[in-house]
Amino acid sequence: MRSILNITDLTLDELDDLIATAEDIIAHPQKYRHACQGKKLATLFFEPSTRTRLSFEAAMLELGGAVLGFSEASSSSASKGESVADTTRVVGCYADIIAMRHPKEGAPLVAARKAGVPVINAGDGGHNHPTQTLADLLTIWRKKRTFSGLTVGLCGDLKFGRTVHSLVGAMARYPDVRFVFISPEELKIPQYVIDDELAPRGIPYREVATMEEVMSQLDVLYMTRVQQERFFNEADYIRLRDTYILTPEKLAPAKKDLIVMHPLPRVNEISVRVDDDPRACYFDQVLNGKYMRMALILKLLEVEV
């Protein structure tokens, strides 16, 4: 039995295999319609979610399996004081695999130790979000057909952005990748990400304050929202929330094959006027997330198609 808590739990070969499976699902969906018949996925979401929870549920249903679970902590026994360990140990008696989101970093690790079934981290606080990274990787692959030699710009809340931390951890393992971190001083990329992922591999990176100064150099621009739920001080959130807003005018000097990505939900950090630009890929990410979660469920349940 195996759980996925961090994107680095998967080797590069395994990432390649998941991408290949996802592309086969896209090309031949009928092959997979009964792959997980008789299997049950539990979605334990202690924190609000739209895309991730529904994506997991759609993934399991399209594999022929069933879904149970809850969408907020208040509708679970956590509201009575039950521990994560006990909740997941109980749910492991009902389900074959668990997808879990929790506001506290490390909660999915506790769950994985107690559940008795595979646990997928669907986001833990500001720490990691490995299945969003799988969606991101498939999006980049389908547009670029490579991960090597790319300049990846990450913009916005890089301090609390778990999707950013996971993507850096994944992309840092490919050759000749360069990173540009675009953020205000208060929301800089955490030092541990640089120390753990970039420094040991000698990967070049820059930290800048504006997207305009680097726009023409980027192959991928990954926008993020400033997350109100991660701030203890609302005044700081209000001061920083509109720091970066991507518009068609700011995109003007960008490469014609730039990929503009966003894990969603967006607030106003990408103007709706960008949506019709062929470089806008954030809704592609949503669909790609379903396919990659299908591939991951198959892998963890050891289902052969």
C-alpha positions as CSV (number, residue, x, y, z in Angstrom):
1,M,0.0,0.0,0.0
2,R,1.3,3.4,-1.0
3,S,0.2,7.0,-0.4
4,I,1.2,10.2,-2.2
5,L,1.8,13.2,0.1
6,N,4.3,15.1,-1.9
7,I,5.0,15.3,-5.6
8,T,8.6,14.1,-4.9
9,D,7.1,10.8,-3.7
10,L,6.8,10.0,-7.4
11,T,10.0,9.3,-9.5
12,L,10.5,10.9,-12.9
13,D,9.7,7.6,-14.5
14,E,6.5,7.4,-12.5
15,L,5.5,10.9,-13.6
16,D,6.2,10.0,-17.2
17,D,4.0,6.9,-16.8
18,L,1.2,8.8,-15.2
19,I,1.3,11.3,-18.1
20,A,1.3,8.5,-20.6
21,T,-1.7,6.9,-18.9
22,A,-3.6,10.2,-18.8
23,E,-3.0,10.7,-22.5
24,D,-4.3,7.2,-23.2
25,I,-7.4,8.0,-21.1
26,I,-7.9,11.1,-23.2
27,A,-7.5,9.2,-26.4
28,H,-9.4,6.0,-25.4
29,P,-11.8,6.9,-22.5
30,Q,-14.0,3.8,-23.2
31,K,-11.1,1.5,-22.1
32,Y,-11.3,2.9,-18.6
33,R,-15.0,3.1,-17.9
34,H,-15.1,0.0,-15.7
35,A,-11.5,-0.1,-14.5
36,C,-12.5,0.7,-10.8
37,Q,-15.8,-1.0,-10.7
38,G,-16.5,-2.1,-7.1
39,K,-13.9,0.3,-5.7
40,K,-14.7,3.3,-3.5
41,L,-13.0,6.7,-3.1
42,A,-13.5,8.7,0.0
43,T,-13.1,12.5,-0.3
44,L,-12.3,14.0,3.1
45,F,-12.2,17.7,2.7
46,F,-11.7,19.6,5.9
47,E,-11.2,22.8,3.9
48,P,-13.4,24.3,1.1
49,S,-12.7,23.1,-2.5
50,T,-14.5,23.1,-5.8
51,R,-12.2,21.9,-8.5
52,T,-10.1,19.4,-6.5
53,R,-12.9,17.7,-4.8
54,L,-15.2,17.5,-7.8
55,S,-12.2,16.5,-10.0
56,F,-11.4,13.5,-7.7
57,E,-15.1,12.5,-7.7
58,A,-15.4,12.8,-11.4
59,A,-12.2,10.9,-11.9
60,M,-13.4,7.9,-9.8
61,L,-16.9,8.0,-11.4
62,E,-15.4,7.9,-14.9
63,L,-13.4,4.9,-13.8
64,G,-16.6,3.1,-12.9
65,G,-16.0,3.4,-9.1
66,A,-18.1,5.0,-6.3
67,V,-17.5,8.1,-4.1
68,L,-18.3,8.9,-0.5
69,G,-17.1,11.6,1.9
70,F,-17.7,15.1,3.1
71,S,-16.9,18.6,1.7
72,E,-16.4,20.5,5.0
73,A,-15.1,19.8,8.5
74,S,-18.4,20.9,10.1
75,S,-20.2,18.0,8.5
76,S,-17.8,15.4,9.9
77,S,-17.1,14.3,13.4
78,A,-14.1,16.6,13.5
79,S,-16.7,19.2,14.6
80,K,-17.1,17.0,17.7
81,G,-13.4,16.9,18.3
82,E,-12.5,13.6,16.6
83,S,-8.8,13.5,15.5
84,V,-7.6,13.2,12.0
85,A,-6.1,9.8,12.8
86,D,-9.4,8.4,14.1
87,T,-11.4,9.9,11.3
88,T,-9.2,8.3,8.6
89,R,-8.9,5.0,10.4
90,V,-12.7,4.8,10.4
91,V,-13.1,5.9,6.8
92,G,-10.4,3.3,5.8
93,C,-12.9,0.7,6.8
94,Y,-15.4,1.9,4.2
95,A,-13.2,3.0,1.3
96,D,-10.4,1.6,-0.9
97,I,-8.6,5.0,-1.3
98,I,-8.8,8.4,0.4
99,A,-8.3,11.9,-1.1
100,M,-7.8,14.4,1.8
101,R,-7.6,18.2,2.1
102,H,-6.8,19.8,5.4
103,P,-5.8,23.3,6.5
104,K,-3.0,22.0,8.7
105,E,0.4,21.0,7.2
106,G,1.2,17.4,7.8
107,A,-2.4,16.2,8.4
108,P,-2.3,13.9,5.4
109,L,0.9,12.3,6.7
110,V,-1.0,11.4,9.9
111,A,-3.9,10.1,7.9
112,A,-1.6,7.9,5.7
113,R,-0.1,6.3,8.8
114,K,-3.5,5.3,10.2
115,A,-5.9,4.8,7.3
116,G,-5.0,1.4,6.2
117,V,-5.6,2.4,2.6
118,P,-3.8,4.7,0.2
119,V,-4.1,8.4,1.0
120,I,-3.7,11.2,-1.6
121,N,-2.8,14.6,-0.3
122,A,-5.3,17.0,-1.9
123,G,-3.7,20.0,-0.3
124,D,-2.4,20.5,3.3
125,G,-2.3,24.2,4.4
126,G,0.4,26.1,2.6
127,H,2.6,23.0,2.2
128,N,1.9,20.8,-0.8
129,H,-0.7,20.0,-3.4
130,P,0.8,17.1,-5.5
131,T,-2.3,16.4,-7.6
132,Q,-2.5,20.0,-8.8
133,T,1.1,19.6,-9.8
134,L,0.2,16.5,-11.8
135,A,-2.5,18.7,-13.6
136,D,0.2,21.4,-14.2
137,L,2.7,18.9,-15.6
138,L,0.2,17.4,-18.0
139,T,-0.8,20.9,-19.2
140,I,2.9,21.9,-19.8
141,W,3.6,18.5,-21.5
142,R,0.6,18.8,-23.9
143,K,1.6,22.3,-24.9
144,K,5.4,22.0,-25.0
145,R,6.1,18.2,-25.3
146,T,9.1,18.7,-22.9
147,F,9.9,19.9,-19.4
148,S,13.6,20.6,-20.1
149,G,15.1,23.9,-21.0
150,L,12.1,26.0,-19.8
151,T,12.0,29.3,-18.0
152,V,9.2,29.1,-15.5
153,G,7.9,32.3,-13.9
154,L,5.8,32.0,-10.7
155,C,3.9,35.1,-9.7
156,G,1.9,36.2,-6.7
157,D,1.7,34.5,-3.3
158,L,4.8,32.3,-3.3
159,K,5.0,32.1,0.5
160,F,1.7,30.3,1.1
161,G,1.1,28.9,-2.4
162,R,1.2,25.1,-1.9
163,T,0.7,24.7,-5.7
164,V,3.9,26.7,-6.3
165,H,5.9,24.7,-3.8
166,S,4.8,21.4,-5.4
167,L,5.5,22.6,-8.9
168,V,9.0,23.8,-8.1
169,G,9.7,20.4,-6.5
170,A,8.6,18.6,-9.6
171,M,10.1,20.9,-12.3
172,A,13.5,21.2,-10.5
173,R,14.2,17.5,-11.3
174,Y,14.3,18.2,-15.1
175,P,17.4,19.4,-16.8
176,D,18.1,23.0,-17.7
177,V,15.1,24.5,-16.0
178,R,15.2,28.1,-14.8
179,F,12.9,29.8,-12.3
180,V,11.8,33.4,-11.9
181,F,10.0,34.2,-8.6
182,I,7.8,37.3,-8.9
183,S,6.4,38.5,-5.6
184,P,6.3,41.3,-3.0
185,E,8.8,40.9,-0.2
186,E,6.2,39.7,2.2
187,L,5.2,36.8,0.0
188,K,8.6,35.5,-1.3
189,I,9.3,31.9,-1.9
190,P,10.1,30.1,1.4
191,Q,13.8,29.6,1.9
192,Y,13.3,25.9,2.5
193,V,12.0,25.5,-1.0
194,I,15.3,27.0,-2.4
195,D,17.4,25.0,0.1
196,D,15.7,21.7,-0.5
197,E,14.9,21.8,-4.3
198,L,17.1,24.4,-6.1
199,A,20.4,24.8,-4.2
200,P,21.4,21.1,-4.1
201,R,20.9,20.9,-7.9
202,G,22.5,24.2,-8.7
203,I,19.4,25.4,-10.4
204,P,19.4,29.1,-11.4
205,Y,16.6,31.4,-10.2
206,R,15.8,35.0,-9.9
207,E,13.6,36.9,-7.5
208,V,12.0,40.1,-9.0
209,A,9.2,42.5,-7.9
210,T,7.4,42.9,-11.2
211,M,6.3,40.6,-14.0
212,E,6.9,43.3,-16.6
213,E,10.7,43.1,-16.2
214,V,10.8,39.4,-17.1
215,M,7.7,38.8,-19.2
216,S,9.6,38.5,-22.5
217,Q,11.9,35.7,-21.1
218,L,9.2,33.3,-19.8
219,D,8.0,30.0,-21.3
220,V,5.6,29.4,-18.5
221,L,3.8,32.0,-16.4
222,Y,2.1,30.5,-13.3
223,M,-0.2,33.1,-11.7
224,T,-1.5,32.6,-8.1
225,R,-4.0,34.5,-6.0
226,V,-3.1,36.1,-2.7
227,Q,-4.9,33.8,-0.3
228,Q,-7.0,35.6,2.3
229,E,-7.4,32.4,4.4
230,R,-3.6,32.2,5.0
231,F,-3.4,35.7,6.5
232,F,-3.7,36.4,10.2
233,N,-3.9,40.2,9.6
234,E,-6.6,41.3,7.2
235,A,-5.0,44.7,6.6
236,D,-1.9,42.9,5.2
237,Y,-4.2,40.9,2.8
238,I,-6.0,44.0,1.6
239,R,-2.7,45.8,1.0
240,L,-1.2,42.9,-1.0
241,R,-4.2,41.3,-2.8
242,D,-4.0,43.4,-6.0
243,T,-0.2,43.5,-6.3
244,Y,-0.3,41.6,-9.6
245,I,-3.0,41.7,-12.2
246,L,-2.3,40.1,-15.6
247,T,-3.8,42.0,-18.5
248,P,-3.5,41.7,-22.3
249,E,-1.3,44.8,-22.2
250,K,1.2,43.2,-19.8
251,L,1.2,40.1,-22.0
252,A,2.1,42.1,-25.1
253,P,5.9,41.5,-24.9
254,A,5.5,37.8,-24.1
255,K,6.5,34.9,-26.3
256,K,3.8,33.7,-28.8
257,D,4.0,30.2,-27.2
258,L,4.0,31.3,-23.6
259,I,1.7,29.2,-21.4
260,V,-0.3,31.2,-18.8
261,M,-1.4,29.0,-15.9
262,H,-3.3,29.4,-12.7
263,P,-4.4,26.7,-10.2
264,L,-7.7,28.6,-9.7
265,P,-9.8,29.9,-8.1
266,R,-8.8,33.4,-9.4
267,V,-10.1,36.6,-7.9
268,N,-8.8,39.4,-10.1
269,E,-5.2,38.5,-10.7
270,I,-5.9,37.6,-14.3
271,S,-8.2,39.9,-16.2
272,V,-11.1,38.1,-17.9
273,R,-9.8,39.8,-21.1
274,V,-6.9,37.3,-21.1
275,D,-9.3,34.3,-21.2
276,D,-9.6,34.3,-25.0
277,D,-5.9,34.6,-25.6
278,P,-4.6,31.3,-27.0
279,R,-1.8,31.3,-24.4
280,A,-4.3,31.1,-21.5
281,C,-4.3,27.5,-20.3
282,Y,-5.9,27.6,-16.8
283,F,-9.1,26.0,-17.9
284,D,-7.1,23.3,-19.7
285,Q,-5.5,22.6,-16.3
286,V,-8.9,21.9,-14.8
287,L,-9.6,19.1,-17.3
288,N,-6.1,17.8,-17.2
289,G,-6.4,17.5,-13.4
290,K,-9.2,15.0,-13.8
291,Y,-7.2,12.8,-16.2
292,M,-4.1,12.8,-14.0
293,R,-6.2,12.0,-10.9
294,M,-7.7,9.1,-12.8
295,A,-4.2,7.9,-13.7
296,L,-3.0,8.2,-10.1
297,I,-6.1,6.4,-8.7
298,L,-5.3,3.5,-11.1
299,K,-1.7,3.4,-10.0
300,L,-2.3,3.4,-6.3
301,L,-5.1,0.8,-6.5
302,E,-2.8,-1.2,-8.7
303,V,-5.4,-1.6,-11.4
304,E,-4.2,-2.8,-14.8
305,V,-6.1,-1.8,-17.9
